[in-house]
Amino acid sequence: MTNEMMNRNDFGMLDPFERLAQNFWAPFEGANQALKTDISETDTQYQVHVDVPGIDKQDVKLSYRDNMLSIKVQKHSFVDHSDQDQNVVMNERREGTLQRDYMLPNVSAEAITAQQADGVLTITLPKQAASENDGKIEIN
């Protein structure tokens, strides 16, 4: 409350420079909510590393369909930090769902594996064997 009052002028409005600063940083406030991911590719596979600190593996849902890897994470970490008078000093942890999709073609879907250790989810997506005919079709 004190900080809020310090940022107001006599008319009960935010200082114009404070408003400008808030508007400037607004597009970046949700940037830390994305699933941070590294993807590497070799001739035989894709390997995906996703940061999921503090997430139990049962809260992670993976699917591969139509050349698309989908990762959905449900975070249940909200803790009420209020005291007996319901005063909260600070509360930055939130509950919610994060989801990302990655186009990774030519994957052998039945051979995909995933492990989670030390806050990192590692997904290995083996590629399908290359076709011998180079996509050419013979006309009889």
N, C-alpha and C positions, 0 to 999 in steps of 0.2 A: 504494500500500500504506500509506503514512504517513497519508494522509487517512482511509482506512478504519479504521486503528487508532485515530486520534484520535476517531472518532465512536462508538467502542465503550466500554461501561463495563466494570467488572471481571468481569462475568459473560459477556462475549463477545457481548452483544446490543447492537443499535443503541439509541441514546438514544430514549426514547419521543417526544420532540419532533421528532427527526429522522425517525422513522417517520411521524408525523403530517404533516410537511411533504412527504415523498415521496408519501404517499397523496393529499394535496391536489392536487399538480401532475400526478399520473399521467394523468388524462383529457386533459390538454392536450399531452402529449408527442408524440402522433401528428398534431397539428393542422397542423404545417408540412409534412406529407407530401402534402397535397391539391394538386391542380392548381388554382392560383389563376386564376379566370376572370371576365371581364366580358362581359355579353351586352347588346347594344342591339337595339332593334326599330324599324323604320319601317314605313310602309304597304307597301313593296315588298320588304323583306329583313330578315333577322336578321344581325347581325355579332357574331362570337364572337372574343374575344381571350384567349389562354391563355399564361401565363408558362411557358416551357420553357427556362430558362437552361442552357447547357451540353449540350443534347440535340441530337443530329444528326437531321435530318429523316427519315432512313431508320429511326430508332428510334421514330417516331410513326406510329400506325395510326389512320385515321379511317374511320368508316362511318356511313351514314344509312339507317335501316330502320324501318318502322312508326312514323314521326314521331319517331324517337329518334336524336339525334346521339351517337355513342360516340367517345370519345377515349381511346386507350390508349398509354401512354408506357413504354418499357423503358429504364431507366437503367443504363449500364455504366460507372460511374466509380470503382469500388473500386480503390484503390491501396494496396499494402502499404507502410506507413511504418516497419516494424520495422528495427532495426539488426541487425548480425551475431549478437547474442545474443538476437534475437527480442523485444526490448523495444519496446513501442509507447508513445509519450508521449501521443498523442491521435489518434483516428481517428473523425471525424464523418461522413464520406462513405460512403454505402451503395449497394448495387446492388439493384435491384428494379423492380417494375412498379406504375404508378399508372394508374387508370382512372376516368373519370367519364362519366355519361350525362346528356343534357339533352333534355327533351321540347320539341321545336320543330315544331309542326304546320304543315301546308299548304306544304311546301317543294317546289320543283321540283328533285328530287334530281339530275337530269342536269346542272344548271347550277351546282352547288356548286363553289366554288373555295377554295383554301387556299394561303397563303404563310407562310414562316417567315423572320424577319429580326430580328437583334439580340435573340435570346432570347424573342421573342414570336411565337406562332402565330396568324395571323389567318384565320378561316374566314368566308366570305360565303355565306349561304344565301338565294338569291332565293325569294320566295314565289310560289306558283302564282297565276294570274289568278283573280279572284273569279268565281263562277258568276253568270250572268244571272238565274236563276230564284229566287233567295233560298231555295232548299231546298224550295220548294213542289212538290208532285206533283199533276198534273191526273189526274182519273179519267175515263176514256172510257166 
